[in-house]
Amino acid sequence: MTTPTTGYEAEPSDVAAEVASHLDDITDPLERYHRATAAQAHHQAVASKLQQERDKALAQLNADGASYEKLTSLVPGMTRSGIQKAVERGRRLSHDPS
């Protein structure tokens, strides 16, 4: 499960530049496919880890006294239910020794 990134948009020119940095020097279509797949897998893993960090941050804010309602007002695009689920995931992640 992921929380929305409402209010945050990637700059199209930044995205294009990063894709180009992975693929511009590749002319062979099969090599381009493999390089693009490897980059996609890497970025998906990074996005997953960032999501976990966001959940842990919300859990910490809640532990520090911010109610679900307060967090809902601070985090755009999330419902109280979504905040609660993210906080619970963050708590589990914070207590997981792995």
PyMOL commands that set and color helices and strands:
alter all, ss='L'
color gray80, all
select helices_A, chain A and resi 12-23+29-63+68-74+80-95
alter helices_A, ss='H'
color red, helices_A
deselect
rebuild
show_as cartoon
